């Protein structure tokens, strides 16, 4: 996943807290990053994250990349 990708929720993995009405939203990836899990000084696992601007929502939202599905890749 990279900046500029067009994404939707991956309906097979999305948590129940996401309302079904949001499944129809399209999002644009504006930033990618890694969330570091684990204690400092130990082996830390980076969890891929994406900051997404969804249509119809004024602010950006951060999501785990595995909860999203790429519809169209940026060139």
PQR file with spaces between the fields and no chain letter, atoms N, CA, C, O and H, PARSE charges and radii, in Angstrom:
ATOM       1  N    UNK     1       0.857   -1.167    0.000 -0.4000 1.5000
ATOM       2  CA   UNK     1       0.000    0.000    0.000 -0.0000 2.0000
ATOM       3  C    UNK     1       0.901    1.227    0.000  0.5500 1.7000
ATOM       4  O    UNK     1       1.934    1.268    0.669 -0.5500 1.4000
ATOM       5  N    UNK     2       0.472    2.238   -0.781 -0.4000 1.5000
ATOM       6  CA   UNK     2       1.281    3.454   -0.847 -0.0000 2.0000
ATOM       7  C    UNK     2       0.384    4.687   -0.961  0.5500 1.7000
ATOM       8  O    UNK     2      -0.818    4.581   -1.205 -0.5500 1.4000
ATOM       9  H    UNK     2      -0.367    2.204   -1.324  0.4000 1.0000
ATOM      10  N    UNK     3       0.992    5.846   -0.780 -0.4000 1.5000
ATOM      11  CA   UNK     3       0.260    7.108   -0.872 -0.0000 2.0000
ATOM      12  C    UNK     3      -0.379    7.219   -2.249  0.5500 1.7000
ATOM      13  O    UNK     3       0.266    6.958   -3.264 -0.5500 1.4000
ATOM      14  H    UNK     3       1.968    5.932   -0.582  0.4000 1.0000
ATOM      15  N    UNK     4      -1.641    7.605   -2.278 -0.4000 1.5000
ATOM      16  CA   UNK     4      -2.375    7.779   -3.520 -0.0000 2.0000
ATOM      17  C    UNK     4      -3.248    6.595   -3.893  0.5500 1.7000
ATOM      18  O    UNK     4      -4.057    6.696   -4.815 -0.5500 1.4000
ATOM      19  H    UNK     4      -2.165    7.818   -1.454  0.4000 1.0000
ATOM      20  N    UNK     5      -3.102    5.465   -3.193 -0.4000 1.5000
ATOM      21  CA   UNK     5      -3.949    4.297   -3.473 -0.0000 2.0000
ATOM      22  C    UNK     5      -5.397    4.591   -3.082  0.5500 1.7000
ATOM      23  O    UNK     5      -5.662    5.246   -2.074 -0.5500 1.4000
ATOM      24  H    UNK     5      -2.444    5.382   -2.444  0.4000 1.0000
ATOM      25  N    UNK     6      -6.316    4.099   -3.891 -0.4000 1.5000
ATOM      26  CA   UNK     6      -7.745    4.188   -3.599 -0.0000 2.0000
ATOM      27  C    UNK     6      -8.141    2.904   -2.877  0.5500 1.7000
ATOM      28  O    UNK     6      -7.895    1.809   -3.383 -0.5500 1.4000
ATOM      29  H    UNK     6      -6.101    3.567   -4.710  0.4000 1.0000
ATOM      30  N    UNK     7      -8.754    3.029   -1.691 -0.4000 1.5000
ATOM      31  CA   UNK     7      -9.037    1.865   -0.853 -0.0000 2.0000
ATOM      32  C    UNK     7     -10.494    1.825   -0.400  0.5500 1.7000
ATOM      33  O    UNK     7     -11.205    2.829   -0.436 -0.5500 1.4000
ATOM      34  H    UNK     7      -8.953    3.919   -1.280  0.4000 1.0000
ATOM      35  N    UNK     8     -10.915    0.635    0.029 -0.4000 1.5000
ATOM      36  CA   UNK     8     -12.194    0.402    0.702 -0.0000 2.0000
ATOM      37  C    UNK     8     -11.896   -0.494    1.900  0.5500 1.7000
ATOM      38  O    UNK     8     -10.797   -1.038    2.018 -0.5500 1.4000
ATOM      39  H    UNK     8     -10.337   -0.180    0.058  0.4000 1.0000
ATOM      40  N    UNK     9     -12.870   -0.645    2.779 -0.4000 1.5000
ATOM      41  CA   UNK     9     -12.706   -1.584    3.886 -0.0000 2.0000
ATOM      42  C    UNK     9     -12.691   -3.010    3.353  0.5500 1.7000
ATOM      43  O    UNK     9     -13.440   -3.339    2.433 -0.5500 1.4000
ATOM      44  H    UNK     9     -13.762   -0.204    2.682  0.4000 1.0000
ATOM      45  N    UNK    10     -11.854   -3.843    3.916 -0.4000 1.5000
ATOM      46  CA   UNK    10     -11.854   -5.275    3.620 -0.0000 2.0000
ATOM      47  C    UNK    10     -12.974   -5.878    4.467  0.5500 1.7000
ATOM      48  O    UNK    10     -12.799   -6.082    5.669 -0.5500 1.4000
ATOM      49  H    UNK    10     -11.246   -3.576    4.663  0.4000 1.0000
ATOM      50  N    UNK    11     -14.109   -6.161    3.859 -0.4000 1.5000
ATOM      51  CA   UNK    11     -15.295   -6.587    4.604 -0.0000 2.0000
ATOM      52  C    UNK    11     -15.114   -7.933    5.299  0.5500 1.7000
ATOM      53  O    UNK    11     -15.900   -8.268    6.186 -0.5500 1.4000
ATOM      54  H    UNK    11     -14.251   -5.995    2.883  0.4000 1.0000
ATOM      55  N    UNK    12     -14.100   -8.714    4.921 -0.4000 1.5000
ATOM      56  CA   UNK    12     -13.847   -9.993    5.581 -0.0000 2.0000
ATOM      57  C    UNK    12     -13.096   -9.823    6.896  0.5500 1.7000
ATOM      58  O    UNK    12     -13.101  -10.726    7.733 -0.5500 1.4000
ATOM      59  H    UNK    12     -13.462   -8.441    4.201  0.4000 1.0000
ATOM      60  N    UNK    13     -12.451   -8.674    7.086 -0.4000 1.5000
ATOM      61  CA   UNK    13     -11.629   -8.473    8.279 -0.0000 2.0000
ATOM      62  C    UNK    13     -12.028   -7.283    9.134  0.5500 1.7000
ATOM      63  O    UNK    13     -11.514   -7.118   10.240 -0.5500 1.4000
ATOM      64  H    UNK    13     -12.447   -7.941    6.406  0.4000 1.0000
ATOM      65  N    UNK    14     -12.925   -6.461    8.645 -0.4000 1.5000
ATOM      66  CA   UNK    14     -13.257   -5.226    9.357 -0.0000 2.0000
ATOM      67  C    UNK    14     -13.909   -5.536   10.707  0.5500 1.7000
ATOM      68  O    UNK    14     -14.731   -6.447   10.802 -0.5500 1.4000
ATOM      69  H    UNK    14     -13.342   -6.594    7.746  0.4000 1.0000
ATOM      70  N    UNK    15     -13.546   -4.781   11.754 -0.4000 1.5000
ATOM      71  CA   UNK    15     -14.132   -5.037   13.074 -0.0000 2.0000
ATOM      72  C    UNK    15     -15.608   -4.656   13.126  0.5500 1.7000
ATOM      73  O    UNK    15     -16.061   -3.817   12.347 -0.5500 1.4000
ATOM      74  H    UNK    15     -12.878   -4.041   11.677  0.4000 1.0000
ATOM      75  N    UNK    16     -16.357   -5.266   14.038 -0.4000 1.5000
ATOM      76  CA   UNK    16     -17.794   -4.981   14.149 -0.0000 2.0000
ATOM      77  C    UNK    16     -18.107   -3.531   14.505  0.5500 1.7000
ATOM      78  O    UNK    16     -19.241   -3.088   14.323 -0.5500 1.4000
ATOM      79  H    UNK    16     -15.989   -5.948   14.671  0.4000 1.0000
ATOM      80  N    UNK    17     -17.126   -2.785   15.008 -0.4000 1.5000
ATOM      81  CA   UNK    17     -17.378   -1.392   15.380 -0.0000 2.0000
ATOM      82  C    UNK    17     -17.572   -0.483   14.159  0.5500 1.7000
ATOM      83  O    UNK    17     -18.055    0.640   14.299 -0.5500 1.4000
ATOM      84  H    UNK    17     -16.205   -3.144   15.156  0.4000 1.0000
ATOM      85  N    UNK    18     -17.200   -0.961   12.962 -0.4000 1.5000
ATOM      86  CA   UNK    18     -17.388   -0.169   11.740 -0.0000 2.0000
ATOM      87  C    UNK    18     -18.805   -0.414   11.233  0.5500 1.7000
ATOM      88  O    UNK    18     -19.175   -1.554   10.954 -0.5500 1.4000
ATOM      89  H    UNK    18     -16.807   -1.874   12.848  0.4000 1.0000
ATOM      90  N    UNK    19     -19.603    0.651   11.113 -0.4000 1.5000
ATOM      91  CA   UNK    19     -20.983    0.461   10.656 -0.0000 2.0000
ATOM      92  C    UNK    19     -21.022    0.016    9.191  0.5500 1.7000
ATOM      93  O    UNK    19     -20.209    0.469    8.385 -0.5500 1.4000
ATOM      94  H    UNK    19     -19.303    1.577   11.340  0.4000 1.0000
ATOM      95  N    UNK    20     -21.953   -0.861    8.845 -0.4000 1.5000
ATOM      96  CA   UNK    20     -22.057   -1.335    7.457 -0.0000 2.0000
ATOM      97  C    UNK    20     -22.198   -0.219    6.431  0.5500 1.7000
ATOM      98  O    UNK    20     -21.813   -0.394    5.274 -0.5500 1.4000
ATOM      99  H    UNK    20     -22.613   -1.229    9.499  0.4000 1.0000
ATOM     100  N    UNK    21     -22.741    0.918    6.832 -0.4000 1.5000
ATOM     101  CA   UNK    21     -22.883    2.040    5.895 -0.0000 2.0000
ATOM     102  C    UNK    21     -21.520    2.557    5.432  0.5500 1.7000
ATOM     103  O    UNK    21     -21.423    3.156    4.360 -0.5500 1.4000
ATOM     104  H    UNK    21     -23.054    1.060    7.771  0.4000 1.0000
ATOM     105  N    UNK    22     -20.470    2.335    6.221 -0.4000 1.5000
ATOM     106  CA   UNK    22     -19.125    2.777    5.840 -0.0000 2.0000
ATOM     107  C    UNK    22     -18.475    1.853    4.811  0.5500 1.7000
ATOM     108  O    UNK    22     -17.455    2.212    4.223 -0.5500 1.4000
ATOM     109  H    UNK    22     -20.549    1.849    7.091  0.4000 1.0000
ATOM     110  N    UNK    23     -19.045    0.678    4.585 -0.4000 1.5000
ATOM     111  CA   UNK    23     -18.460   -0.260    3.615 -0.0000 2.0000
ATOM     112  C    UNK    23     -18.511    0.292    2.197  0.5500 1.7000
ATOM     113  O    UNK    23     -17.741   -0.141    1.340 -0.5500 1.4000
ATOM     114  H    UNK    23     -19.874    0.386    5.062  0.4000 1.0000
ATOM     115  N    UNK    24     -19.408    1.244    1.936 -0.4000 1.5000
ATOM     116  CA   UNK    24     -19.541    1.830    0.605 -0.0000 2.0000
ATOM     117  C    UNK    24     -18.611    3.022    0.387  0.5500 1.7000
ATOM     118  O    UNK    24     -18.539    3.549   -0.723 -0.5500 1.4000
ATOM     119  H    UNK    24     -20.033    1.596    2.632  0.4000 1.0000
ATOM     120  N    UNK    25     -17.911    3.449    1.413 -0.4000 1.5000
ATOM     121  CA   UNK    25     -17.036    4.618    1.292 -0.0000 2.0000
ATOM     122  C    UNK    25     -15.766    4.273    0.518  0.5500 1.7000
ATOM     123  O    UNK    25     -15.269    3.148    0.577 -0.5500 1.4000
ATOM     124  H    UNK    25     -17.970    3.021    2.315  0.4000 1.0000
ATOM     125  N    UNK    26     -15.257    5.257   -0.204 -0.4000 1.5000
ATOM     126  CA   UNK    26     -13.963    5.161   -0.866 -0.0000 2.0000
ATOM     127  C    UNK    26     -12.985    6.028   -0.087  0.5500 1.7000
ATOM     128  O    UNK    26     -13.351    7.085    0.429 -0.5500 1.4000
ATOM     129  H    UNK    26     -15.660    6.171   -0.252  0.4000 1.0000
ATOM     130  N    UNK    27     -11.750    5.577   -0.006 -0.4000 1.5000
ATOM     131  CA   UNK    27     -10.747    6.340    0.708 -0.0000 2.0000
ATOM     132  C    UNK    27      -9.479    6.500   -0.111  0.5500 1.7000
ATOM     133  O    UNK    27      -9.185    5.690   -0.990 -0.5500 1.4000
ATOM     134  H    UNK    27     -11.453    4.719   -0.424  0.4000 1.0000
ATOM     135  N    UNK    28      -8.737    7.550    0.187 -0.4000 1.5000
ATOM     136  CA   UNK    28      -7.471    7.826   -0.467 -0.0000 2.0000
ATOM     137  C    UNK    28      -6.381    7.764    0.598  0.5500 1.7000
ATOM     138  O    UNK    28      -6.464    8.455    1.614 -0.5500 1.4000
ATOM     139  H    UNK    28      -8.977    8.208    0.901  0.4000 1.0000
ATOM     140  N    UNK    29      -5.362    6.941    0.371 -0.4000 1.5000
ATOM     141  CA   UNK    29      -4.256    6.822    1.319 -0.0000 2.0000
ATOM     142  C    UNK    29      -3.405    8.085    1.218  0.5500 1.7000
ATOM     143  O    UNK    29      -2.907    8.419    0.143 -0.5500 1.4000
ATOM     144  H    UNK    29      -5.294    6.380   -0.454  0.4000 1.0000
ATOM     145  N    UNK    30      -3.237    8.789    2.347 -0.4000 1.5000
ATOM     146  CA   UNK    30      -2.453   10.023    2.363 -0.0000 2.0000
ATOM     147  C    UNK    30      -1.125    9.865    3.091  0.5500 1.7000
ATOM     148  O    UNK    30      -0.248   10.722    2.983 -0.5500 1.4000
ATOM     149  H    UNK    30      -3.641    8.518    3.221  0.4000 1.0000
ATOM     150  N    UNK    31      -0.976    8.767    3.836 -0.4000 1.5000
ATOM     151  CA   UNK    31       0.281    8.514    4.547 -0.0000 2.0000
ATOM     152  C    UNK    31       0.349    7.041    4.922  0.5500 1.7000
ATOM     153  O    UNK    31      -0.671    6.440    5.262 -0.5500 1.4000
ATOM     154  H    UNK    31      -1.689    8.071    3.924  0.4000 1.0000
ATOM     155  N    UNK    32       1.536    6.455    4.864 -0.4000 1.5000
ATOM     156  CA   UNK    32       1.743    5.088    5.339 -0.0000 2.0000
ATOM     157  C    UNK    32       2.807    5.130    6.416  0.5500 1.7000
ATOM     158  O    UNK    32       3.725    5.948    6.366 -0.5500 1.4000
ATOM     159  H    UNK    32       2.365    6.943    4.588  0.4000 1.0000
ATOM     160  N    UNK    33       2.676    4.240    7.392 -0.4000 1.5000
ATOM     161  CA   UNK    33       3.614    4.215    8.511 -0.0000 2.0000
ATOM     162  C    UNK    33       3.592    2.830    9.150  0.5500 1.7000
ATOM     163  O    UNK    33       2.858    1.941    8.718 -0.5500 1.4000
ATOM     164  H    UNK    33       1.930    3.575    7.432  0.4000 1.0000
ATOM     165  N    UNK    34       4.403    2.666   10.180 -0.4000 1.5000
ATOM     166  CA   UNK    34       4.427    1.429   10.950 -0.0000 2.0000
ATOM     167  C    UNK    34       4.213    1.765   12.405  0.5500 1.7000
ATOM     168  O    UNK    34       4.883    2.645   12.947 -0.5500 1.4000
ATOM     169  H    UNK    34       4.999    3.388   10.531  0.4000 1.0000
ATOM     170  N    UNK    35       3.289    1.076   13.044 -0.4000 1.5000
ATOM     171  CA   UNK    35       3.065    1.202   14.482 -0.0000 2.0000
ATOM     172  C    UNK    35       3.942    0.168   15.147  0.5500 1.7000
ATOM     173  O    UNK    35       3.806   -1.027   14.885 -0.5500 1.4000
ATOM     174  H    UNK    35       2.746    0.362   12.604  0.4000 1.0000
ATOM     175  N    UNK    36       4.836    0.612   16.001 -0.4000 1.5000
ATOM     176  CA   UNK    36       5.760   -0.293   16.669 -0.0000 2.0000
ATOM     177  C    UNK    36       5.108   -0.899   17.910  0.5500 1.7000
ATOM     178  O    UNK    36       4.765   -0.187   18.853 -0.5500 1.4000
ATOM     179  H    UNK    36       4.947    1.583   16.214  0.4000 1.0000
ATOM     180  N    UNK    37       4.943   -2.225   17.896 -0.4000 1.5000
ATOM     181  CA   UNK    37       4.362   -2.938   19.034 -0.0000 2.0000
ATOM     182  C    UNK    37       5.478   -3.595   19.829  0.5500 1.7000
ATOM     183  O    UNK    37       6.461   -4.069   19.259 -0.5500 1.4000
ATOM     184  H    UNK    37       5.222   -2.803   17.130  0.4000 1.0000
ATOM     185  N    UNK    38       5.326   -3.620   21.120 -0.4000 1.5000
ATOM     186  CA   UNK    38       6.309   -4.249   21.989 -0.0000 2.0000
ATOM     187  C    UNK    38       7.032   -3.213   22.822  0.5500 1.7000
ATOM     188  O    UNK    38       6.946   -2.011   22.570 -0.5500 1.4000
ATOM     189  H    UNK    38       4.528   -3.235   21.583  0.4000 1.0000
ATOM     190  N    UNK    39       7.747   -3.703   23.821 -0.4000 1.5000
ATOM     191  CA   UNK    39       8.466   -2.833   24.742 -0.0000 2.0000
ATOM     192  C    UNK    39       9.762   -2.337   24.109  0.5500 1.7000
ATOM     193  O    UNK    39      10.444   -3.090   23.414 -0.5500 1.4000
ATOM     194  H    UNK    39       7.817   -4.679   24.026  0.4000 1.0000
ATOM     195  N    UNK    40      10.107   -1.061   24.350 -0.4000 1.5000
ATOM     196  CA   UNK    40      11.393   -0.566   23.857 -0.0000 2.0000
ATOM     197  C    UNK    40      12.539   -1.433   24.399  0.5500 1.7000
ATOM     198  O    UNK    40      12.515   -1.850   25.557 -0.5500 1.4000
ATOM     199  H    UNK    40       9.553   -0.449   24.914  0.4000 1.0000
ATOM     200  N    UNK    41      13.517   -1.691   23.569 -0.4000 1.5000
ATOM     201  CA   UNK    41      14.654   -2.515   23.980 -0.0000 2.0000
ATOM     202  C    UNK    41      14.456   -3.993   23.710  0.5500 1.7000
ATOM     203  O    UNK    41      15.396   -4.774   23.853 -0.5500 1.4000
ATOM     204  H    UNK    41      13.536   -1.352   22.629  0.4000 1.0000
ATOM     205  N    UNK    42      13.251   -4.395   23.321 -0.4000 1.5000
ATOM     206  CA   UNK    42      12.976   -5.788   22.970 -0.0000 2.0000
ATOM     207  C    UNK    42      12.707   -5.861   21.477  0.5500 1.7000
ATOM     208  O    UNK    42      12.684   -4.840   20.790 -0.5500 1.4000
ATOM     209  H    UNK    42      12.487   -3.760   23.205  0.4000 1.0000
ATOM     210  N    UNK    43      12.505   -7.061   20.984 -0.4000 1.5000
ATOM     211  CA   UNK    43      12.147   -7.213   19.572 -0.0000 2.0000
ATOM     212  C    UNK    43      10.769   -6.608   19.352  0.5500 1.7000
ATOM     213  O    UNK    43       9.780   -7.090   19.905 -0.5500 1.4000
ATOM     214  H    UNK    43      12.523   -7.891   21.542  0.4000 1.0000
ATOM     215  N    UNK    44      10.702   -5.549   18.543 -0.4000 1.5000
ATOM     216  CA   UNK    44       9.435   -4.861   18.309 -0.0000 2.0000
ATOM     217  C    UNK    44       8.924   -5.199   16.916  0.5500 1.7000
ATOM     218  O    UNK    44       9.697   -5.276   15.961 -0.5500 1.4000
ATOM     219  H    UNK    44      11.505   -5.158   18.094  0.4000 1.0000
ATOM     220  N    UNK    45       7.647   -5.396   16.813 -0.4000 1.5000
ATOM     221  CA   UNK    45       7.014   -5.740   15.548 -0.0000 2.0000
ATOM     222  C    UNK    45       6.357   -4.491   14.976  0.5500 1.7000
ATOM     223  O    UNK    45       5.619   -3.796   15.674 -0.5500 1.4000
ATOM     224  H    UNK    45       7.019   -5.334   17.589  0.4000 1.0000
ATOM     225  N    UNK    46       6.627   -4.208   13.702 -0.4000 1.5000
ATOM     226  CA   UNK    46       6.016   -3.065   13.038 -0.0000 2.0000
ATOM     227  C    UNK    46       4.710   -3.471   12.378  0.5500 1.7000
ATOM     228  O    UNK    46       4.689   -4.370   11.537 -0.5500 1.4000
ATOM     229  H    UNK    46       7.227   -4.773   13.135  0.4000 1.0000
ATOM     230  N    UNK    47       3.643   -2.825   12.747 -0.4000 1.5000
ATOM     231  CA   UNK    47       2.330   -3.112   12.180 -0.0000 2.0000
ATOM     232  C    UNK    47       2.039   -2.050   11.109  0.5500 1.7000
ATOM     233  O    UNK    47       1.938   -0.868   11.438 -0.5500 1.4000
ATOM     234  H    UNK    47       3.660   -2.095   13.430  0.4000 1.0000
ATOM     235  N    UNK    48       1.901   -2.450    9.824 -0.4000 1.5000
ATOM     236  CA   UNK    48       1.668   -1.474    8.752 -0.0000 2.0000
ATOM     237  C    UNK    48       0.343   -0.734    8.944  0.5500 1.7000
ATOM     238  O    UNK    48      -0.704   -1.345    9.158 -0.5500 1.4000
ATOM     239  H    UNK    48       1.984   -3.410    9.557  0.4000 1.0000
ATOM     240  N    UNK    49       0.415    0.585    8.864 -0.4000 1.5000
ATOM     241  CA   UNK    49      -0.745    1.452    9.046 -0.0000 2.0000
ATOM     242  C    UNK    49      -0.911    2.351    7.828  0.5500 1.7000
ATOM     243  O    UNK    49       0.043    2.582    7.086 -0.5500 1.4000
ATOM     244  H    UNK    49       1.266    1.081    8.691  0.4000 1.0000
ATOM     245  N    UNK    50      -2.119    2.856    7.625 -0.4000 1.5000
ATOM     246  CA   UNK    50      -2.400    3.803    6.555 -0.0000 2.0000
ATOM     247  C    UNK    50      -3.305    4.905    7.089  0.5500 1.7000
ATOM     248  O    UNK    50      -4.299    4.631    7.761 -0.5500 1.4000
ATOM     249  H    UNK    50      -2.895    2.669    8.228  0.4000 1.0000
ATOM     250  N    UNK    51      -2.959    6.138    6.788 -0.4000 1.5000
ATOM     251  CA   UNK    51      -3.808    7.278    7.104 -0.0000 2.0000
ATOM     252  C    UNK    51      -4.677    7.517    5.877  0.5500 1.7000
ATOM     253  O    UNK    51      -4.160    7.751    4.785 -0.5500 1.4000
ATOM     254  H    UNK    51      -2.152    6.360    6.242  0.4000 1.0000
ATOM     255  N    UNK    52      -6.000    7.460    6.054 -0.4000 1.5000
ATOM     256  CA   UNK    52      -6.935    7.487    4.925 -0.0000 2.0000
ATOM     257  C    UNK    52      -7.880    8.685    5.042  0.5500 1.7000
ATOM     258  O    UNK    52      -8.400    8.990    6.116 -0.5500 1.4000
ATOM     259  H    UNK    52      -6.420    7.270    6.941  0.4000 1.0000
ATOM     260  N    UNK    53      -8.086    9.353    3.901 -0.4000 1.5000
ATOM     261  CA   UNK    53      -9.119   10.382    3.801 -0.0000 2.0000
ATOM     262  C    UNK    53     -10.310    9.744    3.115  0.5500 1.7000
ATOM     263  O    UNK    53     -10.264    9.454    1.919 -0.5500 1.4000
ATOM     264  H    UNK    53      -7.664    9.106    3.029  0.4000 1.0000
ATOM     265  N    UNK    54     -11.387    9.522    3.877 -0.4000 1.5000
ATOM     266  CA   UNK    54     -12.596    8.877    3.346 -0.0000 2.0000
ATOM     267  C    UNK    54     -13.527    9.921    2.751  0.5500 1.7000
ATOM     268  O    UNK    54     -13.581   11.058    3.219 -0.5500 1.4000
ATOM     269  H    UNK    54     -11.424    9.757    4.849  0.4000 1.0000
ATOM     270  N    UNK    55     -14.272    9.519    1.698 -0.4000 1.5000
ATOM     271  CA   UNK    55     -15.275   10.434    1.151 -0.0000 2.0000
ATOM     272  C    UNK    55     -16.396   10.613    2.172  0.5500 1.7000
ATOM     273  O    UNK    55     -16.839    9.649    2.796 -0.5500 1.4000
ATOM     274  H    UNK    55     -14.228    8.595    1.318  0.4000 1.0000
ATOM     275  N    UNK    56     -16.841   11.834    2.331 -0.4000 1.5000
ATOM     276  CA   UNK    56     -17.935   12.126    3.248 -0.0000 2.0000
ATOM     277  C    UNK    56     -17.522   12.273    4.708  0.5500 1.7000
ATOM     278  O    UNK    56     -18.381   12.491    5.562 -0.5500 1.4000
ATOM     279  H    UNK    56     -16.481   12.617    1.823  0.4000 1.0000
ATOM     280  N    UNK    57     -16.224   12.160    5.019 -0.4000 1.5000
ATOM     281  CA   UNK    57     -15.733   12.334    6.392 -0.0000 2.0000
ATOM     282  C    UNK    57     -14.688   13.446    6.369  0.5500 1.7000
ATOM     283  O    UNK    57     -13.740   13.398    5.585 -0.5500 1.4000
ATOM     284  H    UNK    57     -15.526   11.983    4.324  0.4000 1.0000
ATOM     285  N    UNK    58     -14.862   14.438    7.225 -0.4000 1.5000
ATOM     286  CA   UNK    58     -14.017   15.637    7.186 -0.0000 2.0000
ATOM     287  C    UNK    58     -12.574   15.403    7.614  0.5500 1.7000
ATOM     288  O    UNK    58     -11.676   16.113    7.163 -0.5500 1.4000
ATOM     289  H    UNK    58     -15.631   14.478    7.862  0.4000 1.0000
ATOM     290  N    UNK    59     -12.336   14.417    8.480 -0.4000 1.5000
ATOM     291  CA   UNK    59     -10.970   14.223    8.983 -0.0000 2.0000
ATOM     292  C    UNK    59     -10.394   12.906    8.475  0.5500 1.7000
ATOM     293  O    UNK    59     -11.122   12.018    8.032 -0.5500 1.4000
ATOM     294  H    UNK    59     -13.066   13.840    8.846  0.4000 1.0000
ATOM     295  N    UNK    60      -9.078   12.805    8.550 -0.4000 1.5000
ATOM     296  CA   UNK    60      -8.424   11.556    8.163 -0.0000 2.0000
ATOM     297  C    UNK    60      -8.523   10.556    9.308  0.5500 1.7000
ATOM     298  O    UNK    60      -8.715   10.932   10.464 -0.5500 1.4000
ATOM     299  H    UNK    60      -8.487   13.527    8.910  0.4000 1.0000
ATOM     300  N    UNK    61      -8.389    9.274    8.968 -0.4000 1.5000
ATOM     301  CA   UNK    61      -8.469    8.219    9.971 -0.0000 2.0000
ATOM     302  C    UNK    61      -7.334    7.230    9.730  0.5500 1.7000
ATOM     303  O    UNK    61      -7.012    6.917    8.584 -0.5500 1.4000
ATOM     304  H    UNK    61      -8.233    8.969    8.029  0.4000 1.0000
ATOM     305  N    UNK    62      -6.726    6.739   10.810 -0.4000 1.5000
ATOM     306  CA   UNK    62      -5.629    5.773   10.704 -0.0000 2.0000
ATOM     307  C    UNK    62      -6.190    4.365   10.874  0.5500 1.7000
ATOM     308  O    UNK    62      -6.986    4.100   11.775 -0.5500 1.4000
ATOM     309  H    UNK    62      -6.987    6.994   11.742  0.4000 1.0000
ATOM     310  N    UNK    63      -5.749    3.455    9.973 -0.4000 1.5000
ATOM     311  CA   UNK    63      -6.217    2.073    9.977 -0.0000 2.0000
ATOM     312  C    UNK    63      -5.042    1.123    9.786  0.5500 1.7000
ATOM     313  O    UNK    63      -4.034    1.481    9.178 -0.5500 1.4000
ATOM     314  H    UNK    63      -5.103    3.670    9.241  0.4000 1.0000
ATOM     315  N    UNK    64      -5.182   -0.084   10.307 -0.4000 1.5000
ATOM     316  CA   UNK    64      -4.239   -1.146    9.953 -0.0000 2.0000
ATOM     317  C    UNK    64      -4.438   -1.456    8.482  0.5500 1.7000
ATOM     318  O    UNK    64      -5.569   -1.500    7.998 -0.5500 1.4000
ATOM     319  H    UNK    64      -6.001   -0.375   10.801  0.4000 1.0000
ATOM     320  N    UNK    65      -3.342   -1.672    7.771 -0.4000 1.5000
ATOM     321  CA   UNK    65      -3.446   -1.922    6.336 -0.0000 2.0000
ATOM     322  C    UNK    65      -4.198   -3.208    6.016  0.5500 1.7000
ATOM     323  O    UNK    65      -4.830   -3.294    4.963 -0.5500 1.4000
ATOM     324  H    UNK    65      -2.423   -1.636    8.164  0.4000 1.0000
ATOM     325  N    UNK    66      -4.150   -4.205    6.890 -0.4000 1.5000
ATOM     326  CA   UNK    66      -4.846   -5.464    6.601 -0.0000 2.0000
ATOM     327  C    UNK    66      -6.371   -5.317    6.669  0.5500 1.7000
ATOM     328  O    UNK    66      -7.096   -6.211    6.234 -0.5500 1.4000
ATOM     329  H    UNK    66      -3.636   -4.134    7.745  0.4000 1.0000
ATOM     330  N    UNK    67      -6.858   -4.203    7.209 -0.4000 1.5000
ATOM     331  CA   UNK    67      -8.304   -3.964    7.266 -0.0000 2.0000
ATOM     332  C    UNK    67      -8.809   -3.245    6.021  0.5500 1.7000
ATOM     333  O    UNK    67     -10.001   -2.967    5.893 -0.5500 1.4000
ATOM     334  H    UNK    67      -6.269   -3.477    7.563  0.4000 1.0000
ATOM     335  N    UNK    68      -7.885   -2.944    5.102 -0.4000 1.5000
ATOM     336  CA   UNK    68      -8.233   -2.217    3.884 -0.0000 2.0000
ATOM     337  C    UNK    68      -7.938   -3.070    2.661  0.5500 1.7000
ATOM     338  O    UNK    68      -7.113   -3.984    2.701 -0.5500 1.4000
ATOM     339  H    UNK    68      -6.916   -3.169    5.206  0.4000 1.0000
ATOM     340  N    UNK    69      -8.632   -2.751    1.572 -0.4000 1.5000
ATOM     341  CA   UNK    69      -8.401   -3.435    0.294 -0.0000 2.0000
ATOM     342  C    UNK    69      -8.152   -2.366   -0.757  0.5500 1.7000
ATOM     343  O    UNK    69      -8.922   -1.413   -0.880 -0.5500 1.4000
ATOM     344  H    UNK    69      -9.302   -2.009    1.540  0.4000 1.0000
ATOM     345  N    UNK    70      -7.072   -2.528   -1.514 -0.4000 1.5000
ATOM     346  CA   UNK    70      -6.717   -1.560   -2.552 -0.0000 2.0000
ATOM     347  C    UNK    70      -7.591   -1.801   -3.790  0.5500 1.7000
ATOM     348  O    UNK    70      -7.653   -2.913   -4.314 -0.5500 1.4000
ATOM     349  H    UNK    70      -6.446   -3.302   -1.413  0.4000 1.0000
ATOM     350  N    UNK    71      -8.266   -0.734   -4.247 -0.4000 1.5000
ATOM     351  CA   UNK    71      -9.066   -0.802   -5.474 -0.0000 2.0000
ATOM     352  C    UNK    71      -8.249   -0.372   -6.684  0.5500 1.7000
ATOM     353  O    UNK    71      -8.346   -0.956   -7.763 -0.5500 1.4000
ATOM     354  H    UNK    71      -8.215    0.170   -3.821  0.4000 1.0000
ATOM     355  N    UNK    72      -7.447    0.658   -6.479 -0.4000 1.5000
ATOM     356  CA   UNK    72      -6.662    1.209   -7.576 -0.0000 2.0000
ATOM     357  C    UNK    72      -5.346    1.719   -7.007  0.5500 1.7000
ATOM     358  O    UNK    72      -5.329    2.502   -6.057 -0.5500 1.4000
ATOM     359  H    UNK    72      -7.368    1.133   -5.603  0.4000 1.0000
ATOM     360  N    UNK    73      -4.241    1.267   -7.600 -0.4000 1.5000
ATOM     361  CA   UNK    73      -2.928    1.688   -7.112 -0.0000 2.0000
ATOM     362  C    UNK    73      -2.504    2.993   -7.760  0.5500 1.7000
ATOM     363  O    UNK    73      -2.776    3.238   -8.935 -0.5500 1.4000
ATOM     364  H    UNK    73      -4.254    0.631   -8.372  0.4000 1.0000
ATOM     365  N    UNK    74      -1.833    3.827   -6.974 -0.4000 1.5000
ATOM     366  CA   UNK    74      -1.267    5.081   -7.489 -0.0000 2.0000
ATOM     367  C    UNK    74      -0.092    4.731   -8.394  0.5500 1.7000
ATOM     368  O    UNK    74       0.579    3.718   -8.200 -0.5500 1.4000
ATOM     369  H    UNK    74      -1.612    3.628   -6.019  0.4000 1.0000
ATOM     370  N    UNK    75       0.137    5.560   -9.355 -0.4000 1.5000
ATOM     371  CA   UNK    75       1.267    5.324  -10.278 -0.0000 2.0000
ATOM     372  C    UNK    75       2.412    6.236   -9.956  0.5500 1.7000
ATOM     373  O    UNK    75       3.448    6.185  -10.620 -0.5500 1.4000
ATOM     374  H    UNK    75      -0.409    6.383   -9.513  0.4000 1.0000
